[in-house]
């Protein structure tokens, strides 16, 4: 499966979609929970790619984005609606938990 999560960095942040629903996943390369979370996010991104924009952000490399979204740990997830953060959660999410969050915002 191709990577359907778009890499978002401080440099390309202005290219982020500003309408509809964005799901921002903050992770770290060395984080075991982040590694385990990745295929769950990719599966959801594949399933909902027509309705939600999925982004992954390396928390170690993008400190400005960490500060902007007040992310304190990884993995963390931020949901944006029309460019405004409306929900965030820290820690590992299983498929059911992630689907529940997505369903609420669709």
VODRENFI-527164 format. One record per atom (N, C-alpha, C, O, CB): residue in three letters; atom name; residue number from 0; x, y, z. Coordinates in steps of 0.02 Angstrom, whole numbers. Glycine has a CB too. Layout:
// residues N
['Ala', 'CA', NUM, [X, Y, Z]]
...
//
This chain:
// residues 106
['Unk', 'N', 0, [43, -59, 0]]
['Unk', 'CA', 0, [0, 0, 0]]
['Unk', 'C', 0, [44, 62, 0]]
['Unk', 'O', 0, [93, 66, 38]]
['Unk', 'CB', 0, [-48, 0, 62]]
['Unk', 'N', 1, [28, 109, -43]]
['Unk', 'CA', 1, [66, 171, -44]]
['Unk', 'C', 1, [51, 213, 18]]
['Unk', 'O', 1, [-2, 206, 49]]
['Unk', 'CB', 1, [51, 211, -108]]
['Unk', 'N', 2, [97, 256, 34]]
['Unk', 'CA', 2, [87, 298, 93]]
['Unk', 'C', 2, [37, 353, 75]]
['Unk', 'O', 2, [51, 398, 35]]
['Unk', 'CB', 2, [154, 329, 117]]
['Unk', 'N', 3, [-22, 350, 106]]
['Unk', 'CA', 3, [-75, 399, 92]]
['Unk', 'C', 3, [-74, 456, 143]]
['Unk', 'O', 3, [-115, 502, 139]]
['Unk', 'CB', 3, [-143, 364, 93]]
['Unk', 'N', 4, [-27, 453, 190]]
['Unk', 'CA', 4, [-18, 508, 237]]
['Unk', 'C', 4, [32, 557, 207]]
['Unk', 'O', 4, [87, 538, 189]]
['Unk', 'CB', 4, [7, 482, 307]]
['Unk', 'N', 5, [12, 620, 201]]
['Unk', 'CA', 5, [57, 670, 173]]
['Unk', 'C', 5, [104, 695, 229]]
['Unk', 'O', 5, [81, 708, 285]]
['Unk', 'CB', 5, [17, 730, 142]]
['Unk', 'N', 6, [167, 701, 214]]
['Unk', 'CA', 6, [215, 728, 262]]
['Unk', 'C', 6, [205, 803, 267]]
['Unk', 'O', 6, [206, 838, 216]]
['Unk', 'CB', 6, [288, 710, 243]]
['Unk', 'N', 7, [196, 827, 327]]
['Unk', 'CA', 7, [188, 898, 339]]
['Unk', 'C', 7, [246, 923, 381]]
['Unk', 'O', 7, [263, 893, 432]]
['Unk', 'CB', 7, [119, 914, 373]]
['Unk', 'N', 8, [277, 977, 359]]
['Unk', 'CA', 8, [333, 1006, 394]]
['Unk', 'C', 8, [321, 1081, 404]]
['Unk', 'O', 8, [274, 1109, 376]]
['Unk', 'CB', 8, [400, 994, 356]]
['Unk', 'N', 9, [364, 1112, 443]]
['Unk', 'CA', 9, [360, 1184, 451]]
['Unk', 'C', 9, [366, 1218, 384]]
['Unk', 'O', 9, [333, 1269, 371]]
['Unk', 'CB', 9, [415, 1208, 499]]
['Unk', 'N', 10, [409, 1191, 340]]
['Unk', 'CA', 10, [422, 1222, 275]]
['Unk', 'C', 10, [362, 1218, 227]]
['Unk', 'O', 10, [348, 1265, 191]]
['Unk', 'CB', 10, [482, 1189, 243]]
['Unk', 'N', 11, [326, 1161, 228]]
['Unk', 'CA', 11, [270, 1154, 180]]
['Unk', 'C', 11, [202, 1163, 213]]
['Unk', 'O', 11, [150, 1146, 184]]
['Unk', 'CB', 11, [273, 1086, 146]]
['Unk', 'N', 12, [201, 1189, 274]]
['Unk', 'CA', 12, [139, 1196, 312]]
['Unk', 'C', 12, [86, 1237, 276]]
['Unk', 'O', 12, [26, 1224, 281]]
['Unk', 'CB', 12, [153, 1227, 380]]
['Unk', 'N', 13, [108, 1287, 239]]
['Unk', 'CA', 13, [61, 1331, 204]]
['Unk', 'C', 13, [23, 1294, 149]]
['Unk', 'O', 13, [-28, 1319, 124]]
['Unk', 'CB', 13, [98, 1390, 173]]
['Unk', 'N', 14, [46, 1235, 129]]
['Unk', 'CA', 14, [12, 1196, 77]]
['Unk', 'C', 14, [-43, 1151, 106]]
['Unk', 'O', 14, [-78, 1117, 69]]
['Unk', 'CB', 14, [63, 1153, 40]]
['Unk', 'N', 15, [-49, 1150, 173]]
['Unk', 'CA', 15, [-100, 1108, 205]]
['Unk', 'C', 15, [-169, 1132, 185]]
['Unk', 'O', 15, [-182, 1191, 176]]
['Unk', 'CB', 15, [-92, 1111, 282]]
['Unk', 'N', 16, [-214, 1085, 177]]
['Unk', 'CA', 16, [-283, 1100, 159]]
['Unk', 'C', 16, [-316, 1141, 215]]
['Unk', 'O', 16, [-309, 1124, 274]]
['Unk', 'CB', 16, [-322, 1035, 146]]
['Unk', 'N', 17, [-351, 1194, 197]]
['Unk', 'CA', 17, [-383, 1237, 246]]
['Unk', 'C', 17, [-459, 1230, 248]]
['Unk', 'O', 17, [-492, 1264, 287]]
['Unk', 'CB', 17, [-365, 1308, 233]]
['Unk', 'N', 18, [-486, 1186, 207]]
['Unk', 'CA', 18, [-559, 1174, 209]]
['Unk', 'C', 18, [-571, 1100, 220]]
['Unk', 'O', 18, [-530, 1058, 203]]
['Unk', 'CB', 18, [-593, 1198, 143]]
['Unk', 'N', 19, [-628, 1085, 250]]
['Unk', 'CA', 19, [-644, 1016, 264]]
['Unk', 'C', 19, [-608, 991, 326]]
['Unk', 'O', 19, [-591, 1030, 371]]
['Unk', 'CB', 19, [-627, 972, 205]]
['Unk', 'N', 20, [-597, 926, 329]]
['Unk', 'CA', 20, [-569, 894, 388]]
['Unk', 'C', 20, [-497, 872, 375]]
['Unk', 'O', 20, [-483, 839, 325]]
['Unk', 'CB', 20, [-612, 833, 409]]
['Unk', 'N', 21, [-453, 891, 420]]
['Unk', 'CA', 21, [-383, 869, 420]]
['Unk', 'C', 21, [-371, 828, 482]]
['Unk', 'O', 21, [-396, 844, 536]]
['Unk', 'CB', 21, [-334, 930, 416]]
['Unk', 'N', 22, [-333, 775, 474]]
['Unk', 'CA', 22, [-311, 735, 531]]
['Unk', 'C', 22, [-235, 739, 532]]
['Unk', 'O', 22, [-202, 715, 486]]
['Unk', 'CB', 22, [-337, 661, 527]]
['Unk', 'N', 23, [-208, 768, 584]]
['Unk', 'CA', 23, [-136, 777, 591]]
['Unk', 'C', 23, [-109, 728, 642]]
['Unk', 'O', 23, [-129, 728, 700]]
['Unk', 'CB', 23, [-119, 850, 612]]
['Unk', 'N', 24, [-63, 686, 620]]
['Unk', 'CA', 24, [-33, 636, 664]]
['Unk', 'C', 24, [39, 657, 680]]
['Unk', 'O', 24, [81, 663, 635]]
['Unk', 'CB', 24, [-34, 565, 630]]
['Unk', 'N', 25, [52, 668, 744]]
['Unk', 'CA', 25, [119, 686, 767]]
['Unk', 'C', 25, [153, 623, 794]]
['Unk', 'O', 25, [126, 589, 837]]
['Unk', 'CB', 25, [116, 742, 822]]
['Unk', 'N', 26, [212, 609, 767]]
['Unk', 'CA', 26, [248, 549, 789]]
['Unk', 'C', 26, [323, 562, 790]]
['Unk', 'O', 26, [347, 614, 767]]
['Unk', 'CB', 26, [232, 489, 743]]
['Unk', 'N', 27, [359, 514, 819]]
['Unk', 'CA', 27, [432, 517, 822]]
['Unk', 'C', 27, [458, 451, 794]]
['Unk', 'O', 27, [429, 398, 806]]
['Unk', 'CB', 27, [457, 530, 894]]
['Unk', 'N', 28, [514, 455, 758]]
['Unk', 'CA', 28, [542, 396, 726]]
['Unk', 'C', 28, [559, 340, 776]]
['Unk', 'O', 28, [551, 281, 760]]
['Unk', 'CB', 28, [604, 414, 688]]
['Unk', 'N', 29, [581, 358, 835]]
['Unk', 'CA', 29, [603, 309, 884]]
['Unk', 'C', 29, [548, 284, 931]]
['Unk', 'O', 29, [561, 244, 975]]
['Unk', 'CB', 29, [658, 339, 925]]
['Unk', 'N', 30, [487, 307, 921]]
['Unk', 'CA', 30, [431, 292, 966]]
['Unk', 'C', 30, [395, 228, 945]]
['Unk', 'O', 30, [369, 222, 890]]
['Unk', 'CB', 30, [381, 351, 966]]
['Unk', 'N', 31, [395, 178, 990]]
['Unk', 'CA', 31, [364, 113, 975]]
['Unk', 'C', 31, [289, 120, 964]]
['Unk', 'O', 31, [262, 89, 918]]
['Unk', 'CB', 31, [377, 64, 1032]]
['Unk', 'N', 32, [255, 159, 1005]]
['Unk', 'CA', 32, [182, 168, 995]]
['Unk', 'C', 32, [168, 202, 929]]
['Unk', 'O', 32, [118, 186, 896]]
['Unk', 'CB', 32, [152, 210, 1053]]
['Unk', 'N', 33, [210, 249, 909]]
['Unk', 'CA', 33, [202, 283, 844]]
['Unk', 'C', 33, [209, 233, 787]]
['Unk', 'O', 33, [171, 235, 739]]
['Unk', 'CB', 33, [253, 341, 837]]
['Unk', 'N', 34, [258, 189, 793]]
['Unk', 'CA', 34, [270, 138, 742]]
['Unk', 'C', 34, [209, 92, 736]]
['Unk', 'O', 34, [189, 73, 681]]
['Unk', 'CB', 34, [333, 98, 759]]
['Unk', 'N', 35, [180, 74, 793]]
['Unk', 'CA', 35, [122, 30, 795]]
['Unk', 'C', 35, [60, 67, 768]]
['Unk', 'O', 35, [16, 36, 738]]
['Unk', 'CB', 35, [109, 5, 866]]
['Unk', 'N', 36, [56, 131, 780]]
['Unk', 'CA', 36, [0, 173, 758]]
['Unk', 'C', 36, [-1, 182, 682]]
['Unk', 'O', 36, [-55, 188, 652]]
['Unk', 'CB', 36, [2, 241, 792]]
['Unk', 'N', 37, [57, 182, 651]]
['Unk', 'CA', 37, [64, 198, 580]]
['Unk', 'C', 37, [19, 158, 534]]
['Unk', 'O', 37, [-18, 188, 494]]
['Unk', 'CB', 37, [135, 188, 560]]
['Unk', 'N', 38, [19, 91, 537]]
['Unk', 'CA', 38, [-25, 54, 490]]
['Unk', 'C', 38, [-99, 66, 502]]
['Unk', 'O', 38, [-139, 61, 455]]
['Unk', 'CB', 38, [-11, -20, 496]]
['Unk', 'N', 39, [-119, 81, 563]]
['Unk', 'CA', 39, [-189, 96, 579]]
['Unk', 'C', 39, [-209, 162, 545]]
['Unk', 'O', 39, [-263, 168, 516]]
['Unk', 'CB', 39, [-201, 100, 656]]
['Unk', 'N', 40, [-165, 211, 549]]
['Unk', 'CA', 40, [-177, 276, 516]]
['Unk', 'C', 40, [-178, 268, 440]]
['Unk', 'O', 40, [-220, 298, 407]]
['Unk', 'CB', 40, [-123, 327, 537]]
['Unk', 'N', 41, [-132, 229, 414]]
['Unk', 'CA', 41, [-129, 219, 341]]
['Unk', 'C', 41, [-193, 185, 316]]
['Unk', 'O', 41, [-218, 203, 263]]
['Unk', 'CB', 41, [-68, 177, 322]]
['Unk', 'N', 42, [-218, 137, 353]]
['Unk', 'CA', 42, [-279, 103, 334]]
['Unk', 'C', 42, [-339, 152, 334]]
['Unk', 'O', 42, [-380, 151, 288]]
['Unk', 'CB', 42, [-294, 43, 382]]
['Unk', 'N', 43, [-342, 193, 385]]
['Unk', 'CA', 43, [-396, 243, 389]]
['Unk', 'C', 43, [-389, 295, 333]]
['Unk', 'O', 43, [-438, 315, 303]]
['Unk', 'CB', 43, [-395, 279, 458]]
['Unk', 'N', 44, [-328, 316, 319]]
['Unk', 'CA', 44, [-315, 365, 266]]
['Unk', 'C', 44, [-336, 336, 198]]
['Unk', 'O', 44, [-363, 372, 157]]
['Unk', 'CB', 44, [-241, 385, 265]]
['Unk', 'N', 45, [-323, 273, 188]]
['Unk', 'CA', 45, [-344, 241, 125]]
['Unk', 'C', 45, [-420, 238, 121]]
['Unk', 'O', 45, [-449, 252, 68]]
['Unk', 'CB', 45, [-314, 169, 121]]
['Unk', 'N', 46, [-452, 221, 175]]
['Unk', 'CA', 46, [-525, 214, 177]]
['Unk', 'C', 46, [-561, 281, 168]]
['Unk', 'O', 46, [-612, 285, 134]]
['Unk', 'CB', 46, [-546, 182, 243]]
['Unk', 'N', 47, [-534, 334, 199]]
['Unk', 'CA', 47, [-569, 399, 200]]
['Unk', 'C', 47, [-535, 452, 156]]
['Unk', 'O', 47, [-549, 511, 164]]
['Unk', 'CB', 47, [-573, 424, 271]]
['Unk', 'N', 48, [-491, 432, 112]]
['Unk', 'CA', 48, [-450, 481, 74]]
['Unk', 'C', 48, [-491, 530, 33]]
['Unk', 'O', 48, [-467, 584, 17]]
['Unk', 'CB', 48, [-403, 444, 29]]
['Unk', 'N', 49, [-553, 512, 16]]
['Unk', 'CA', 49, [-595, 558, -23]]
['Unk', 'C', 49, [-629, 611, 21]]
['Unk', 'O', 49, [-655, 661, -4]]
['Unk', 'CB', 49, [-648, 519, -61]]
['Unk', 'N', 50, [-627, 600, 88]]
['Unk', 'CA', 50, [-665, 644, 132]]
['Unk', 'C', 50, [-623, 680, 185]]
['Unk', 'O', 50, [-644, 730, 213]]
['Unk', 'CB', 50, [-717, 604, 167]]
['Unk', 'N', 51, [-563, 653, 198]]
['Unk', 'CA', 51, [-520, 681, 250]]
['Unk', 'C', 51, [-449, 686, 223]]
['Unk', 'O', 51, [-426, 642, 185]]
['Unk', 'CB', 51, [-522, 638, 315]]
['Unk', 'N', 52, [-414, 739, 241]]
['Unk', 'CA', 52, [-343, 747, 224]]
['Unk', 'C', 52, [-302, 723, 283]]
['Unk', 'O', 52, [-309, 749, 339]]
['Unk', 'CB', 52, [-326, 821, 205]]
['Unk', 'N', 53, [-260, 673, 272]]
['Unk', 'CA', 53, [-218, 645, 324]]
['Unk', 'C', 53, [-146, 670, 317]]
['Unk', 'O', 53, [-118, 668, 262]]
['Unk', 'CB', 53, [-220, 567, 322]]
['Unk', 'N', 54, [-118, 694, 372]]
['Unk', 'CA', 54, [-50, 719, 372]]
['Unk', 'C', 54, [-11, 687, 428]]
['Unk', 'O', 54, [-38, 673, 482]]
['Unk', 'CB', 54, [-49, 796, 379]]
['Unk', 'N', 55, [53, 674, 416]]
['Unk', 'CA', 55, [97, 651, 470]]
['Unk', 'C', 55, [151, 703, 480]]
['Unk', 'O', 55, [178, 732, 433]]
['Unk', 'CB', 55, [128, 582, 455]]
['Unk', 'N', 56, [167, 715, 543]]
['Unk', 'CA', 56, [216, 765, 562]]
['Unk', 'C', 56, [267, 733, 608]]
['Unk', 'O', 56, [249, 704, 659]]
['Unk', 'CB', 56, [182, 827, 597]]
['Unk', 'N', 57, [330, 738, 590]]
['Unk', 'CA', 57, [384, 713, 632]]
['Unk', 'C', 57, [393, 763, 689]]
['Unk', 'O', 57, [415, 820, 678]]
['Unk', 'CB', 57, [450, 703, 591]]
['Unk', 'N', 58, [378, 742, 749]]
['Unk', 'CA', 58, [378, 787, 807]]
['Unk', 'C', 58, [449, 810, 826]]
['Unk', 'O', 58, [457, 863, 855]]
['Unk', 'CB', 58, [346, 752, 866]]
['Unk', 'N', 59, [499, 770, 809]]
['Unk', 'CA', 59, [568, 790, 825]]
['Unk', 'C', 59, [593, 844, 778]]
['Unk', 'O', 59, [632, 887, 798]]
['Unk', 'CB', 59, [614, 729, 821]]
['Unk', 'N', 60, [570, 844, 716]]
['Unk', 'CA', 60, [597, 889, 665]]
['Unk', 'C', 60, [556, 952, 655]]
['Unk', 'O', 60, [579, 998, 621]]
['Unk', 'CB', 60, [601, 853, 600]]
['Unk', 'N', 61, [498, 957, 685]]
['Unk', 'CA', 61, [452, 1014, 672]]
['Unk', 'C', 61, [428, 1045, 737]]
['Unk', 'O', 61, [368, 1045, 753]]
['Unk', 'CB', 61, [392, 991, 630]]
['Unk', 'N', 62, [475, 1072, 774]]
['Unk', 'CA', 62, [460, 1101, 840]]
['Unk', 'C', 62, [409, 1157, 836]]
['Unk', 'O', 62, [368, 1164, 881]]
['Unk', 'CB', 62, [525, 1126, 873]]
['Unk', 'N', 63, [411, 1197, 783]]
['Unk', 'CA', 63, [363, 1252, 777]]
['Unk', 'C', 63, [291, 1225, 773]]
['Unk', 'O', 63, [246, 1255, 802]]
['Unk', 'CB', 63, [378, 1294, 714]]
['Unk', 'N', 64, [281, 1170, 739]]
['Unk', 'CA', 64, [214, 1141, 734]]
['Unk', 'C', 64, [193, 1109, 800]]
['Unk', 'O', 64, [134, 1111, 818]]
['Unk', 'CB', 64, [211, 1088, 678]]
['Unk', 'N', 65, [241, 1081, 836]]
['Unk', 'CA', 65, [228, 1053, 903]]
['Unk', 'C', 65, [201, 1109, 948]]
['Unk', 'O', 65, [152, 1100, 984]]
['Unk', 'CB', 65, [292, 1021, 934]]
['Unk', 'N', 66, [234, 1167, 945]]
['Unk', 'CA', 66, [213, 1224, 986]]
['Unk', 'C', 66, [145, 1251, 963]]
['Unk', 'O', 66, [102, 1267, 1004]]
['Unk', 'CB', 66, [266, 1280, 983]]
['Unk', 'N', 67, [136, 1256, 898]]
['Unk', 'CA', 67, [73, 1283, 871]]
['Unk', 'C', 67, [13, 1242, 895]]
['Unk', 'O', 67, [-40, 1270, 910]]
['Unk', 'CB', 67, [75, 1283, 794]]
['Unk', 'N', 68, [21, 1176, 897]]
['Unk', 'CA', 68, [-35, 1132, 916]]
['Unk', 'C', 68, [-31, 1109, 988]]
['Unk', 'O', 68, [-71, 1066, 1009]]
['Unk', 'CB', 68, [-37, 1072, 870]]
['Unk', 'N', 69, [16, 1135, 1027]]
['Unk', 'CA', 69, [24, 1117, 1098]]
['Unk', 'C', 69, [29, 1041, 1108]]
['Unk', 'O', 69, [-1, 1013, 1154]]
['Unk', 'CB', 69, [-34, 1144, 1139]]
['Unk', 'N', 70, [67, 1008, 1065]]
['Unk', 'CA', 70, [77, 936, 1071]]
['Unk', 'C', 70, [129, 923, 1124]]
['Unk', 'O', 70, [185, 950, 1121]]
['Unk', 'CB', 70, [97, 905, 1003]]
['Unk', 'N', 71, [112, 881, 1172]]
['Unk', 'CA', 71, [157, 867, 1228]]
['Unk', 'C', 71, [187, 797, 1225]]
['Unk', 'O', 71, [237, 783, 1260]]
['Unk', 'CB', 71, [120, 875, 1293]]
['Unk', 'N', 72, [159, 752, 1185]]
['Unk', 'CA', 72, [186, 684, 1181]]
['Unk', 'C', 72, [170, 654, 1113]]
['Unk', 'O', 72, [130, 680, 1074]]
['Unk', 'CB', 72, [158, 640, 1238]]
['Unk', 'N', 73, [203, 599, 1100]]
['Unk', 'CA', 73, [191, 563, 1037]]
['Unk', 'C', 73, [176, 490, 1053]]
['Unk', 'O', 73, [208, 461, 1098]]
['Unk', 'CB', 73, [253, 570, 988]]
['Unk', 'N', 74, [130, 460, 1018]]
['Unk', 'CA', 74, [92, 490, 963]]
['Unk', 'C', 74, [36, 536, 988]]
['Unk', 'O', 74, [9, 527, 1043]]
['Unk', 'CB', 74, [62, 435, 921]]
['Unk', 'N', 75, [21, 586, 948]]
['Unk', 'CA', 75, [-35, 631, 961]]
['Unk', 'C', 75, [-72, 642, 896]]
['Unk', 'O', 75, [-44, 639, 842]]
['Unk', 'CB', 75, [-11, 698, 992]]
['Unk', 'N', 76, [-136, 655, 903]]
['Unk', 'CA', 76, [-179, 665, 846]]
['Unk', 'C', 76, [-217, 730, 855]]
['Unk', 'O', 76, [-244, 744, 909]]
['Unk', 'CB', 76, [-228, 605, 836]]
['Unk', 'N', 77, [-220, 771, 802]]
['Unk', 'CA', 77, [-258, 833, 803]]
['Unk', 'C', 77, [-307, 830, 745]]
['Unk', 'O', 77, [-288, 814, 689]]
['Unk', 'CB', 77, [-212, 897, 799]]
['Unk', 'N', 78, [-370, 846, 758]]
['Unk', 'CA', 78, [-420, 851, 705]]
['Unk', 'C', 78, [-434, 924, 693]]
['Unk', 'O', 78, [-448, 962, 740]]
['Unk', 'CB', 78, [-486, 811, 725]]
['Unk', 'N', 79, [-431, 944, 631]]
['Unk', 'CA', 79, [-448, 1012, 611]]
['Unk', 'C', 79, [-510, 1011, 567]]
['Unk', 'O', 79, [-520, 966, 527]]
['Unk', 'CB', 79, [-389, 1046, 574]]
['Unk', 'N', 80, [-551, 1062, 577]]
['Unk', 'CA', 80, [-608, 1072, 533]]
['Unk', 'C', 80, [-603, 1142, 506]]
['Unk', 'O', 80, [-601, 1191, 544]]
['Unk', 'CB', 80, [-677, 1061, 572]]
['Unk', 'N', 81, [-600, 1148, 440]]
['Unk', 'CA', 81, [-592, 1212, 407]]
['Unk', 'C', 81, [-534, 1253, 434]]
['Unk', 'O', 81, [-539, 1313, 445]]
['Unk', 'CB', 81, [-656, 1252, 412]]
['Unk', 'N', 82, [-477, 1219, 446]]
['Unk', 'CA', 82, [-416, 1252, 467]]
['Unk', 'C', 82, [-411, 1267, 541]]
['Unk', 'O', 82, [-361, 1296, 563]]
['Unk', 'CB', 82, [-410, 1315, 431]]
['Unk', 'N', 83, [-460, 1247, 581]]
['Unk', 'CA', 83, [-461, 1261, 653]]
['Unk', 'C', 83, [-458, 1195, 692]]
['Unk', 'O', 83, [-498, 1150, 679]]
['Unk', 'CB', 83, [-524, 1302, 673]]
['Unk', 'N', 84, [-412, 1189, 739]]
['Unk', 'CA', 84, [-408, 1129, 780]]
['Unk', 'C', 84, [-471, 1122, 822]]
['Unk', 'O', 84, [-489, 1168, 859]]
['Unk', 'CB', 84, [-345, 1130, 825]]
['Unk', 'N', 85, [-505, 1065, 818]]
['Unk', 'CA', 85, [-567, 1054, 855]]
['Unk', 'C', 85, [-562, 996, 904]]
['Unk', 'O', 85, [-606, 987, 946]]
['Unk', 'CB', 85, [-624, 1042, 806]]
['Unk', 'N', 86, [-508, 956, 899]]
['Unk', 'CA', 86, [-501, 898, 943]]
['Unk', 'C', 86, [-428, 877, 943]]
['Unk', 'O', 86, [-394, 880, 892]]
['Unk', 'CB', 86, [-547, 839, 920]]
['Unk', 'N', 87, [-404, 854, 1001]]
['Unk', 'CA', 87, [-338, 823, 1003]]
['Unk', 'C', 87, [-337, 769, 1055]]
['Unk', 'O', 87, [-373, 772, 1105]]
['Unk', 'CB', 87, [-283, 876, 1017]]
['Unk', 'N', 88, [-295, 720, 1043]]
['Unk', 'CA', 88, [-287, 664, 1090]]
['Unk', 'C', 88, [-215, 639, 1086]]
['Unk', 'O', 88, [-186, 635, 1032]]
['Unk', 'CB', 88, [-338, 607, 1074]]
['Unk', 'N', 89, [-188, 622, 1144]]
['Unk', 'CA', 89, [-121, 595, 1147]]
['Unk', 'C', 89, [-124, 521, 1162]]
['Unk', 'O', 89, [-169, 497, 1197]]
['Unk', 'CB', 89, [-78, 632, 1201]]
['Unk', 'N', 90, [-75, 484, 1137]]
['Unk', 'CA', 90, [-70, 413, 1150]]
['Unk', 'C', 90, [-94, 370, 1092]]
['Unk', 'O', 90, [-124, 395, 1044]]
['Unk', 'CB', 90, [-109, 395, 1213]]
['Unk', 'N', 91, [-81, 307, 1098]]
['Unk', 'CA', 91, [-98, 258, 1046]]
['Unk', 'C', 91, [-174, 251, 1039]]
['Unk', 'O', 91, [-209, 247, 1089]]
['Unk', 'CB', 91, [-67, 191, 1061]]
['Unk', 'N', 92, [-198, 249, 977]]
['Unk', 'CA', 92, [-269, 236, 963]]
['Unk', 'C', 92, [-274, 172, 922]]
['Unk', 'O', 92, [-240, 164, 872]]
['Unk', 'CB', 92, [-302, 296, 925]]
['Unk', 'N', 93, [-317, 127, 944]]
['Unk', 'CA', 93, [-329, 68, 903]]
['Unk', 'C', 93, [-378, 85, 847]]
['Unk', 'O', 93, [-404, 141, 844]]
['Unk', 'CB', 93, [-355, 8, 946]]
['Unk', 'N', 94, [-390, 38, 803]]
['Unk', 'CA', 94, [-432, 50, 744]]
['Unk', 'C', 94, [-502, 75, 765]]
['Unk', 'O', 94, [-528, 122, 735]]
['Unk', 'CB', 94, [-439, -14, 702]]
['Unk', 'N', 95, [-531, 44, 814]]
['Unk', 'CA', 95, [-599, 62, 836]]
['Unk', 'C', 95, [-601, 133, 864]]
['Unk', 'O', 95, [-647, 171, 849]]
['Unk', 'CB', 95, [-623, 13, 889]]
['Unk', 'N', 96, [-551, 152, 903]]
['Unk', 'CA', 96, [-549, 219, 932]]
['Unk', 'C', 96, [-541, 271, 877]]
['Unk', 'O', 96, [-574, 323, 877]]
['Unk', 'CB', 96, [-492, 225, 983]]
['Unk', 'N', 97, [-496, 258, 830]]
['Unk', 'CA', 97, [-485, 304, 775]]
['Unk', 'C', 97, [-547, 311, 732]]
['Unk', 'O', 97, [-566, 367, 713]]
['Unk', 'CB', 97, [-425, 281, 731]]
['Unk', 'N', 98, [-579, 256, 716]]
['Unk', 'CA', 98, [-641, 257, 676]]
['Unk', 'C', 98, [-696, 297, 711]]
['Unk', 'O', 98, [-734, 333, 679]]
['Unk', 'CB', 98, [-666, 185, 662]]
['Unk', 'N', 99, [-699, 292, 777]]
['Unk', 'CA', 99, [-749, 329, 815]]
['Unk', 'C', 99, [-737, 404, 810]]
['Unk', 'O', 99, [-785, 442, 802]]
['Unk', 'CB', 99, [-747, 306, 889]]
['Unk', 'N', 100, [-675, 425, 815]]
['Unk', 'CA', 100, [-658, 497, 809]]
['Unk', 'C', 100, [-676, 521, 739]]
['Unk', 'O', 100, [-706, 574, 730]]
['Unk', 'CB', 100, [-583, 509, 825]]
['Unk', 'N', 101, [-656, 483, 689]]
['Unk', 'CA', 101, [-670, 502, 620]]
['Unk', 'C', 101, [-746, 507, 608]]
['Unk', 'O', 101, [-769, 556, 578]]
['Unk', 'CB', 101, [-639, 451, 571]]
['Unk', 'N', 102, [-783, 458, 631]]
['Unk', 'CA', 102, [-856, 458, 621]]
['Unk', 'C', 102, [-888, 519, 652]]
['Unk', 'O', 102, [-935, 547, 623]]
['Unk', 'CB', 102, [-886, 395, 651]]
['Unk', 'N', 103, [-863, 541, 709]]
['Unk', 'CA', 103, [-892, 599, 742]]
['Unk', 'C', 103, [-884, 662, 701]]
['Unk', 'O', 103, [-929, 705, 700]]
['Unk', 'CB', 103, [-859, 608, 810]]
['Unk', 'N', 104, [-828, 669, 666]]
['Unk', 'CA', 104, [-815, 731, 628]]
['Unk', 'C', 104, [-836, 728, 556]]
['Unk', 'O', 104, [-833, 779, 521]]
['Unk', 'CB', 104, [-742, 746, 631]]
['Unk', 'N', 105, [-859, 671, 532]]
['Unk', 'CA', 105, [-882, 667, 462]]
['Unk', 'C', 105, [-953, 692, 454]]
['Unk', 'O', 105, [-979, 692, 399]]
['Unk', 'CB', 105, [-877, 596, 437]]
//
